[in-house]
């Protein structure tokens, strides 16, 4: 799955509710999911880690959709001029 497909999927399933929730709440949820991912990496199973990676990616896609940015565009610098 390509990053734009991720954004499209998240938009189809959650876009309306995510926009109603708003950017500040989406950032808060993203941070919470990052914490859960960190815990899964430290102490979780491979399945838990995979689950949390998916959650983080979904919330990141939601945020990108709400602020009208492309994850593909965000990653382009890593292809063209890696930091």
C-alpha positions in Angstrom: 0.0 0.0 0.0 1.3 3.4 -0.9 1.2 6.4 1.5 -1.5 8.2 -0.5 -3.6 5.0 -0.4 -3.3 5.0 3.4 -4.5 8.6 3.5 -7.4 7.8 1.2 -8.4 4.8 3.3 -8.3 6.8 6.5 -10.3 9.6 4.9 -13.0 7.2 3.7 -13.4 5.5 7.0 -12.7 8.3 9.5 -12.4 11.6 7.7 -15.7 13.2 8.8 -15.3 12.1 12.5 -11.6 13.1 12.5 -12.4 16.6 11.1 -15.1 17.0 13.8 -12.6 16.0 16.5 -10.1 18.6 15.2 -6.4 18.9 14.8 -5.5 19.4 18.5 -7.3 16.2 19.5 -5.8 14.3 16.6 -2.3 15.3 17.7 -3.1 14.2 21.3 -4.4 10.8 20.0 -1.2 10.4 17.8 1.0 11.1 20.8 -1.0 8.5 22.8 -0.5 6.0 20.1 3.2 6.7 19.9 3.4 6.0 23.6 1.6 2.7 23.1 4.0 1.9 20.2 7.0 2.6 22.5 5.6 0.3 25.1 5.0 -2.4 22.6 8.5 -2.1 21.2 10.0 -2.4 24.7 7.7 -5.2 26.1 5.2 -6.3 23.5 4.9 -9.1 21.1 5.6 -8.8 17.4 1.8 -8.7 16.8 1.4 -5.9 19.3 4.1 -3.9 17.7 2.6 -4.4 14.3 -0.8 -3.3 15.6 0.6 -0.2 17.2 2.6 0.7 14.1 -0.7 0.6 12.2 -2.4 2.8 14.7 0.4 5.4 14.6 0.3 5.4 10.8 -3.5 5.8 10.7 -3.4 8.8 13.1 -0.5 10.3 11.2 -2.5 10.0 8.0 -5.5 11.5 9.7 -3.4 14.5 10.8 -2.0 14.9 7.3 -5.5 14.8 5.8 -6.8 17.4 8.2 -3.9 19.9 7.5 -4.1 19.1 3.8 -0.6 17.7 3.4 0.6 14.7 1.6 2.7 12.0 3.4 4.2 11.3 0.0 5.4 14.9 -0.2 6.6 14.8 3.4 8.8 11.8 2.6 10.1 13.1 -0.7 13.0 14.9 1.0 14.3 11.5 2.2 14.5 10.5 -1.4 15.9 13.7 -2.9 18.0 15.1 -0.1 18.2 12.8 3.0 19.0 14.7 6.2 
